[in-house]
Structure formats: C-alpha cells, structure tokens
Amino acid sequence: MRSWRLASRAVAVYRATQTTGSALRPLPSTVLPSQIQNQDGVCRPMSTALLMHRDKPGNSVKDDWDFSPENTERVKEILSNYPKNYKQSASIPLLDLAQQQHGGWIPVQAMNRIAQIIGVAPIRVYEVATFYSMFNRQPVGKYHLMVCGTTPCMLCGSREIEDALLKHLGVTRGEVTKDGLFSVGEMECMGCCVNAPMIVVADYSKGSEGYSYNYYEDLTPKRVVELVQELRQGKTPKWGTQNPKRINCGPEGGNTTLLTTPKPPVCRDLDAC
C-alpha cells in the first residue's frame, strides 16, 4: 500500500511539473502510476520506456532470421569454447556476429534465434542487447560513428565533435543519412581518456568478413569532418591519434622521462624470488 501511495505521489508531481515551454502539459487521468506517456501518445512502463520493442517492417517478431551458412560454422566454433551446460555464455559473441551479418544492427528476430541456439528464454538475450551500448537495435549507416560522451572526452570537446558531425551530415543523433552511409551515436568511456576527445568508427561497408572497428583520437571538429570525407571517398583513414605531434599515447615532442630501462630496487634480492 505504501509503495502504491509513493507511486501515486510521484505521478502527481510529474503531472504538475511536466511542461512544454511555459504551459503546463498534464498527463491524462487514465495514466497509471507505473506508466508515462511518450511523444507518440503511447503509454509505456517507466522502467522500459527507452527499451521497449515495437514491431516495424524488417524488425518484427513474426519474421524469420538465421545465420548465413558461413556464420553458422562460426556459431559452432563459438559454442565450442564453452561447456555444454553454459552455452548462454556465448550470448555476447553471437550477438556481435549477428550484428556484423545484419549490417550493424540486431533485429528482434535475430535475438530470438540466438535464444533458441543457446537454449534460454528470449528475455535473457534482450537483457544483454539492451545493456551494452555496442549493440544497435535500430538500423545504422555503413559507417557508424560513435562519439565518446564520458567526462574526460566531454571536457576536451566531444560535444563540439558531435555537433560538427551532425551539422556536416545533416542528421540528428541516431539518424541515418539518406545515402545510408553514415549514422552518429554515443558511447560511454572507451578507455582512451589520455587521447580525448575520440570517436569509434564501426565500418560495415565490406560486410561481416571485412568488418572493422577503429579508434580515432585527439580529434578536432575540423579533423572529424575530414575523416568523414575520406570515408565517403572509400579511403581508410589512419586510426589512432590524429595529432601529428604525438606517437600513440606519448606526449607531444616525445618522451621526456622513462627513456631507459628502470633500475631494479636495491632493497630486494631478486635472485631469491
């Protein structure tokens, strides 16, 4: 009863504070405490509003989907890495393989097929696919550009990098260009904070066999637009740091410390180890 009262109070507060500009936009009285109404007027549970699947052409639970003959052999190879009673541990590599085969995104019917293969309820595969941002559940471009949005990259200008991409391509985040070549997304920390800001380019232009996933670091708005232009021309830009004064993660101008092999500690008998 107490939980219901708290939920009711939360909805009442939400109704009172939900605004469009300066005018109040209250929710309909038919909305339950466990639901909210999205922009298209459909009520969805609060906890799944961002993750709920809606059938669309090419992404419907009624459609059939299976791995290609070549990838079916790779599925067998992946499963061989796990004990027979732990096949569910293969969900991540199988999702990655399905995404590569399907041009950079995973339809719901592919998740259902993976659930059949590893012998689990489909929800177990959905949980993985919705948790990891590397898995796309909507169509992406042949070059999917993912901007790091975590604090170090943001402080070093990742928002300006994203703005430059969106303006140059004429799209919004998550939208695919009309020629199908590019889409822009966001990822959390990709482990290159020292080379911030950075993006990842997931390249699906050569199919699953030629798939690549490359980091481009030390970017500027000008340089990231140049990268897009090179990709559009079919070139493969040099991955890694885009700062000509740096080598990998080293400082500009070269290292100034740790130039020789460090001496071992004098207080320890290494021969006795």
N, C-alpha and C positions, 0 to 999 in steps of 0.2 A: 504494500500500500504506500509506504514511504517513497519507494522508487517511482511509483506512478505519479505521486504528487510533485516530486522533483522534476520529472519529465514534463509534466503539465506546466509547471512554472517556467521551465526553460523555453517551451514553445510560446508561452505568453510573452516572455521577454523578447524572443525572436520576432514575434509579430509586431511588437511595439517599436522595435529598432530597425526592422528591415525597411530600407528606404531606396528610392530612385530619385537622385538629385536631392531636393529638399522636401519632397512629398512622401508621406508615409505610404507604404505598399503592404498592407496587412495580408497575411495568408488566409485562404478560405477557411471557414469554420469547420469544414469537413476533414481537414488535415489532422491526422492522429499525432500524438506526441512522439511517436517513433518515426515520423516521416517529415520530409520537406518537399517543397515543390520547386522543380528546376525551371529553366527558361522556357522549355517547350511545353510546360503545363503538366508534366508527368510527375506524379508523386513517387519518390523512391525512399527506401530506408536510409536514415542518416549515415549509417556505417558503411553503406555500399554505394552511395550516390556517385562516386567517381569511378567505381569499378564494375558497375552492373553492365552485363552484355545485353545488347538489343540486336535482334536478327536484322541483317541487311543482305542485299544481293551479294553473293560471294563470301558471306560470313554468317552462315546460318547453321543451326544445329541439325537441320534437315539435309544438308549437303553431305556428300561422301568425300573423303580425303584419305590419301595414303602416301607413304614414302615411295619415291621412284625406285625402280629396280636397283640402281647403283646405291642409293641411300639405304635401301633395305639391307644390303650387305653390311653397310656401315653400322646400321642399328644392331645387327647381330654381333659385330665386333665390339660395340659399346657395351652391350649387355654382358659380354663375356668377361668384362672387367669386374663384375660384381657377383657375389654369391646368389644362388637362385632364389633364396628367400629374402634378398634385399634388392630386387630389381627396381624398386621405387627410387633407389638412389641414383638411377640413370635419368631422372626426370629433367635435370638441367641440361646435360649434353644432348638429350633427344629434342628438347625444346629449341636449343641452339641449331641443331641440324634441320629441324622443321622450318625455322625462320630463314635459314640460308636457302633452302629449297623454294620457299614461297616468296622470294623477293624481298626479304627484310621484315616481314611481319608474320604473325601467327594467327590464323583464323580459329574460331572456336572448334570447328570440326577436326582440326589438327590436334588440338589439346585432347579431344575425346579419343582420337586414335591412339595417342600416346598413353592415355589412361588404360586403354584395352591392352596395349603391349606390355605394360609393367604391372598390370593386374591390380589397379587401385580405382577408387571412385573418381570420377572426373573432377570433383571439387579439389582433390589433392593436387592435381596438375594446375587448376586455376589458381590455387593459392600461391604456387611458385611463380607462375607467369605474371601475376599482378603485383607480386612483391618486388621483383627485380626490374629496375628501370631499363636494363639492357634488352628486355623482351618487349617488342612492339605489338600491340593488339589491334592496330589500325594501319592501313597502307602507308608506306613511306616511299620517298624517292629512291632512285637507283644510287644516289649518294645521300646518305642520311647524316646530316651534320649535327652533332650533339655538343652543346656548349656546357662547359663545367660551370655550375652555379653555386658552388660551395664558397665559403667566406674568403679564403686566400685569393681565388680567381676573381671573385666579385670585387674585392678591394683593389685588385690590379686592373680592373676594367672589363670584366667579362660581359657586363650589361651593354657596354658600348660595342663589344664584339658582336653580340647577338643583334643589337639594333642595326648594325651595319649589314649583317647578313639578311635580316628581314627586309630592310629597305631595298637592298640590291636585288633580291629575288622577288620582291613584291608579294610576299606571303605573310601569314601570321604563324606563330609557333604551332607546330603540329600539322600545318597545311602543306600539301604537295604542290609544286609548281605545275603549271598547265602542261608542260612538256614531259612531266613525270620524272625529271632528272633529280630534283633536289627537294629535300624537306629539312626542317630545322626543329630540333628538340633540345631538351635539357637533361643533363645527368648530374648526379652528385659526385663527390670527390673521386677523381681518377688517379690520384697518387702522384701528381706532378706539380705539387704546390710550389716548388722552387723555380719552376719554369712557367708560372702563371702569367697571363691567362692562357688557356688552352682549349682546343676542341678535339673531338674524335670524329673521323670520317669513316663511317661504315660503308664500304663500297660493294654494292650488289650488282654492278653493271656487267660483270663477267659470269654471273650465275654462282651456284654454290661451290663449284670447283675452283673458281677464281676469286672467291670472296676474300676481302682484306679488311683490316680494322686498324687504322693508323692514327697515332697521336701527332698533333701539330701544336707546338708550344711557343711561348714568348711572342704571342700574336699582337698585332695592332689592327685597328679597323681597316686600314688600307691593305695590309698584307692578307687579311682573311678574304677580302673581295678578290684579290689577285689569285688566291687559291681556288676560289670558285670558278674564275675564268679559265684557269689551267685545267681544272676537271672537266669543264664544258668542252674544251678542245680535245679531250681524250688523253691528256697528259697525266702522269703520276707525279705529283709534287713530292719533293724530298721531305720525308717525315722527320719528326723530331723538332729541335729548336729552330725557329725562324729568325733568330738573332745571329747575324754573321760574325759577331764578335765573341760568340760563345761556342764551346765544344761540349755537346751533351748538357750536363748539369753544372759544368765548370763555370767559374766567374769570367766576366769579360776580361780579355787580355791574358788569360791563362792563370794557372795556379800560382799562388804566392806562398803556400805552405804545403807540408807533406810532399816535398819534392824528392825525397829519398826514402828508402825503407826504414821505418822506425826501429830504433834500438830496443832490444828486449829489456824488461825490467831487471835491474841489478839485484833486487832483493829476493829473487826467486830462482831456485835451482831447476832450470828447465829440463836438465837431463834426468832428474828424478821423477818427472811426470810420466 
